[in-house]
Amino acid sequence: MVQVRLGCPDHSNPAPRTPNIMPMDARPPLHAMWFRNDLRILDNPALQAACSSGSKVLAIYLYTPDQHKLHHAGDTKLRFVLENAVSLRRDLEQAGITFAALRCTTYSDSVNTLVKLCKHHNVTRVFANREMELNEIRRDRSAQQALAAAGTELQFSHDQTLLKPGSVLTGAGTPFKVFSAFKRAWLKDISNCELTPFSAPKKQTPVEMDSTAEEEILSWAPKQPANQWWPAGSQVAQQQLDSFVQRSIEQYKETRDTPSIDGTSRLSPYLAVGALSLRRCFYEALLANNMEWDSGSVGIRTWINELIWREFYKHLTCLNPDLSKGCAFQPKTEAIPWLHDRQRLQCWQQGKTGYPLVDAGMRQLNETGWMHNRLRMVTAMFLTKHLFVNWRLGEAYFMQKLVDADFSANNGGWQWSASTGADAVPYFRVFSPQRQSERFDRDGDFIRQWVPELSTLNSKQIHNPSAAQREACGYPAPIVDHKTAVDQVKAAFKDQLN
């Protein structure tokens, strides 16, 4: 039995000495919290450090939509980011923390703006949580250098994973490439770590803000209405976590693969924008499981396993920068002659492939900005292993549409399905869309919801409508024949990899 330590966490971290610089004017020196992908006040290591530093704290958020779009983020995700920033502003106001939110363009612009803000307000130290992706690492390196040149220190905290990337290594001192081995080592190391989440910071004294051109608060009213499926805010996220742990987590193993049942946690959008911390999720699950990692409830341990997968993909992203450049994790798979067939891609995107479960999943994505996890695997494998379309095109489409778009998880999932990633499914293992439909949507309830033209078919017919039934209801014929397509893809992989 692996257990964790309880009690009050020792989060003390002696702050480095503030640089000895002369203030630009009569303003007293301040500290600042730079919010990025951590839009919450609960269990926020950098915010806790800032509020414990003995100085007034100015909260800064720099919204960079153009940069997000370069990363394929779509309107659904961007709107959700803004809505959570609005919620964060309310939470900060209650905590007595002044919030300066600015619209920038790219990361480079945000660094310049941050330096200007710090100079204007005599900020001597900025606190922030580290991020894992390549462009974010480069932005933070640039910010640290630019701030240092201006006499301001940038101090980082660890937040996005429980264990730091590079701390979980093989006996040879190299990163793990197989999840099961990573998990064993991770569980061994995590047993010695403090997991108690941070509470909200103590009430602060607000910073007086003057009205300057570069500090005008950006308009927080999104042009589109709020997402009815994903209300924003860390309080909503915590309520959803509590509800899941109290009502559903015990049955998670049995219900998680059935898309017509609300059997998943539905927390991924909040994790993606940092409205909820990964540590909080682990901690609440462990509390419900008597603080045990490897025994107790099968449902809870199954969900914890999914959280460790998220951790695994974050480690991979941080330790393998080429993943952020669109490279396959397995270099030998770069030779796979993927298609860039626009017609096939569009049929898949629009949910018009002629395979009911695939189409239902894609239509759910297009309408709600979310897709059930089982269907993410089914639709991704269909695009790559049936249509033989380059996985990068599917990865980009998911990033554009998903409200919970997270590069590490999305890239890891796509490369797993395409057999190009770490611990990926073998290329010769291909999901049958019909078999997946019969197993996980047995009565066709999910298909009827999202492919209503098939709603009159019975629970057997709906998984594989006849030609006459398709014609009668206006549903397309299969875009490819399952067996023929799979045989061709297997042959292409075999030719390149053997």
Buried (B, 14 or more C-beta within 10 A) or exposed (E): EEEBEEEEBEEEEEBEEBEEEEEEEEBEBBBBBBBBBBBBBBBBBBBBBBBBBEBBBBBBBBBBBEBBEEBBBBBBBBBBBBBBBBBBBEBBEEBBBBBBBBBBEBBBBBBBBBBBBBBBBBBBBBBBBBBBBBBBBBBBEBBBEBBEEBBBBBBBBBBBBBBEBEEBBEEEEEBBBEBEEBBBBBBEBBBEEBBBBBEBBEEBEBBEEEEEEEBEBBEEEBEEEEBEEBBBBBBBBBEBBEEBBEEBBBBBBEBBBBBBBEBBBBBBBBBBBBBBBBBBBBBBBBEBBEBBBEEBBEBBBBBBEBBBBBBBBBBBBBBBBEBBEEBBBBEEBEEBEBBEBEEBBEBBBEBBBBBBBBBBBBBBBBEBBBBBBBBBBBBBBBBBBBBBBBBBBBBBBBBBBBBBBBBBBBBBBBBBBBBBBBBBBEBEEBBBBBEBBBBBBBEBBBBBBBBEBBEEBEBEEBBBBEEEBBEEBEBBEBBBEBEEBBEBBBEBBEEBEE
